[in-house]
Amino acid sequence: MSEAMTRDLAQRMADLARSMAGPRGVDEILDGVTATARDLMPGADAVGVLLIGRGGRFESLAATSELPHRLDELQMRYGEGPCVQAALDELIVRTDDFRAERRWPKYATAAVELGVRSGLSVKLYTAERTAGALNMFGFRPCAFTAEDERTGAVLAAHAAAAILASQHGEQLQSALTSRDRIGQAKGIIMERYGVDEVRAFEMLRRLSQDGNAKLTDIAQRVIDTRGQG
């Protein structure tokens, strides 16, 4: 990688890192990652992110055009393709010419019909239940180089960090909501039955066990019936 390209990549990575520290959402950050990949890789005519969740659910995100969405749909239809392979198995999957690709015959044929000749997919380290890949597509053969692979790996790390931060934020918000709900239910029980906090929580726990229900669900029932005596 030339010195100028190294400086450009370092500057773009710094910009992405600053954006992740701000109040931007994960979609906006991923849009920045895919736009950066397109700008830094001359052969990248379209870029997107593919996530595969539990049960094989596909989620096509942050595409720079409609093309990555269409290619993701093809992979979902045929159950094969470079983005899926990178997300689930390999770290980097590169295709120099889909016209000669034998690993995914159905997908490769369909990709060529859409004008795609080259592909580069890089695994995202996201979460235990979610697989992902950052995917670049080119309209000419041999569009991607070893330098592009290194650039893609760095960008994939930023994309994965944004997704993990989003998932952590959702989990934290869920935990805080559950804690507040249980606390509110304990207060209702303490007021209604004249018991202390420990005894109120024990009553909630027993109701949860006896009814084979989540503690947060029992707490919500207590809250919902507050005015019923």
C-alpha positions in Angstrom: 0.0 0.0 0.0 1.4 3.4 -1.0 2.2 6.0 1.7 -0.6 8.2 0.4 -3.2 5.4 0.5 -2.0 4.5 4.0 -2.5 8.1 5.2 -5.9 8.2 3.5 -7.0 5.0 5.2 -5.7 6.1 8.6 -7.6 9.4 8.2 -10.8 7.7 7.2 -10.5 5.2 10.1 -10.0 8.1 12.5 -13.1 9.8 11.2 -15.1 6.5 11.6 -13.8 6.0 15.1 -14.9 9.6 16.0 -18.3 9.0 14.5 -18.8 5.9 16.6 -18.0 7.9 19.8 -20.8 10.3 19.0 -24.6 10.0 19.1 -25.0 8.4 15.6 -27.0 5.3 15.2 -25.6 2.0 13.9 -27.3 2.4 10.5 -25.5 5.7 10.0 -22.2 4.3 11.0 -22.6 1.3 8.7 -23.5 3.7 5.9 -20.1 5.5 6.6 -18.3 2.1 6.5 -19.7 1.1 3.1 -19.2 4.5 1.6 -15.6 4.5 2.8 -15.0 1.1 1.3 -16.3 2.3 -2.0 -14.2 5.4 -1.9 -10.9 3.6 -0.9 -11.2 0.6 -3.3 -11.2 1.6 -6.9 -12.7 -1.7 -8.0 -15.7 -1.5 -5.6 -18.7 -0.4 -7.6 -21.2 -1.5 -4.9 -20.8 -2.3 -1.1 -23.1 -3.6 1.5 -23.3 -5.5 4.8 -25.0 -8.8 5.2 -26.1 -10.1 8.7 -27.4 -13.7 9.2 -29.3 -14.1 12.5 -30.8 -17.0 14.3 -32.8 -19.3 12.1 -30.9 -18.1 9.0 -32.7 -14.8 8.8 -30.9 -12.4 6.4 -30.6 -8.7 6.9 -29.1 -6.6 4.1 -27.8 -3.3 5.4 -26.1 -0.1 4.4 -25.9 -0.8 0.7 -24.4 1.9 -1.5 -26.9 0.9 -4.2 -29.7 -1.5 -4.8 -27.3 -4.1 -6.2 -26.0 -5.6 -2.9 -29.6 -6.1 -1.7 -30.4 -8.0 -4.9 -27.3 -10.1 -4.5 -28.1 -10.9 -0.9 -31.6 -12.0 -2.0 -30.0 -14.4 -4.5 -27.8 -15.9 -1.8 -30.9 -16.4 0.4 -32.8 -18.0 -2.4 -30.0 -20.4 -3.4 -28.4 -20.9 0.0 -25.0 -20.2 -1.4 -22.6 -17.4 -2.2 -19.5 -15.6 -1.0 -21.1 -13.3 1.5 -22.7 -16.2 3.3 -19.5 -18.2 3.2 -17.5 -15.2 4.7 -20.2 -14.6 7.3 -20.4 -18.2 8.5 -17.0 -19.8 7.7 -14.1 -18.1 6.1 -12.4 -14.8 7.1 -12.0 -13.5 3.5 -13.6 -14.7 0.3 -12.5 -13.3 -3.0 -13.6 -13.9 -6.5 -11.7 -12.6 -9.4 -14.3 -13.6 -12.1 -17.7 -15.0 -11.4 -17.8 -16.3 -14.9 -15.3 -18.9 -13.9 -16.5 -19.4 -10.3 -17.4 -23.0 -9.4 -18.0 -22.7 -5.6 -21.5 -21.3 -6.0 -22.7 -22.1 -9.5 -26.3 -20.9 -9.2 -25.3 -17.6 -7.4 -22.4 -17.0 -9.8 -24.5 -17.3 -12.9 -27.1 -14.9 -11.5 -24.5 -12.4 -10.4 -23.0 -12.4 -13.9 -26.4 -11.7 -15.3 -26.5 -8.6 -13.1 -23.2 -7.4 -14.5 -21.0 -8.4 -11.5 -17.6 -9.9 -12.2 -15.7 -9.6 -9.0 -16.4 -9.9 -5.3 -14.6 -9.5 -2.0 -16.3 -10.5 1.3 -14.8 -10.0 4.8 -16.2 -11.6 7.9 -17.6 -9.4 10.7 -17.0 -10.5 14.2 -20.4 -9.6 15.6 -22.0 -11.8 18.2 -22.6 -15.4 19.1 -26.0 -15.5 17.5 -25.3 -13.3 14.5 -22.9 -13.8 11.6 -22.0 -11.0 9.2 -19.9 -9.9 6.3 -18.8 -6.7 4.6 -19.2 -7.2 0.9 -17.7 -5.4 -2.1 -18.7 -6.0 -5.7 -17.0 -5.0 -9.0 -18.2 -4.8 -12.6 -14.8 -5.8 -14.0 -12.8 -9.0 -13.5 -9.9 -9.0 -11.0 -11.2 -5.8 -9.4 -9.7 -6.5 -5.9 -6.2 -6.8 -4.6 -4.4 -7.9 -1.5 -4.4 -4.3 -0.4 -8.1 -4.2 -0.7 -8.3 -7.3 1.5 -6.4 -5.5 4.2 -8.5 -2.4 3.8 -11.7 -4.5 4.0 -10.5 -6.2 7.2 -10.0 -2.8 8.9 -13.4 -1.5 7.8 -15.1 -4.8 8.8 -13.7 -4.3 12.3 -15.3 -0.9 12.5 -18.6 -2.3 11.2 -18.5 -5.1 13.7 -17.8 -2.7 16.5 -20.8 -0.6 15.6 -23.1 -3.6 15.5 -21.8 -4.9 18.8 -22.2 -1.5 20.4 -25.8 -1.3 19.1 -26.6 -4.8 20.5 -25.0 -4.0 23.8 -27.0 -0.8 24.0 -30.2 -2.7 23.3 -29.4 -5.3 26.0 -28.5 -2.6 28.5 -31.7 -0.7 27.8 -33.7 -3.9 28.2 -31.9 -4.7 31.5 -32.6 -1.2 32.8 -36.3 -1.4 31.8 -36.6 -4.8 33.6 -34.9 -3.5 36.7 -37.2 -0.4 36.8 -40.3 -2.6 36.3 -39.3 -5.0 39.1 -38.5 -2.0 41.4 -41.9 -0.5 40.7 -43.7 -3.8 41.4 -41.8 -4.2 44.7 -42.9 -0.7 45.8 -46.5 -1.6 45.1 -46.3 -4.8 47.1 -44.6 -3.0 50.0 -47.3 -0.4 50.1 -50.2 -2.8 49.7 -49.0 -5.5 52.2 -46.9 -3.5 54.5 -43.7 -5.6 53.9 -40.1 -4.6 53.5 -38.2 -4.7 50.2 -36.7 -8.1 50.8 -40.1 -9.7 51.5 -41.6 -7.9 48.5 -39.0 -9.3 46.2 -39.5 -12.8 47.7 -43.2 -12.6 47.0 -42.5 -11.7 43.4 -40.0 -14.5 43.0 -42.5 -17.1 44.5 -45.2 -15.9 42.1 -42.8 -16.3 39.2 -41.9 -19.8 40.3 -45.4 -20.9 41.0 -46.8 -19.5 37.8 -43.8 -20.6 35.7 -43.5 -17.1 34.4 -40.7 -14.6 34.0 -40.1 -12.3 36.9 -40.5 -9.2 34.7 -43.8 -10.5 33.5 -45.1 -11.0 37.1 -43.9 -7.5 37.9 -45.8 -6.1 35.0 -49.0 -7.8 36.1 -48.6 -6.3 39.6 -48.2 -2.9 38.0 -51.2 -3.4 35.7 -53.4 -4.4 38.6 -52.2 -1.6 41.0 -55.6 0.1 41.2 -57.5 -3.1 41.7 -56.7 -3.6 45.4 
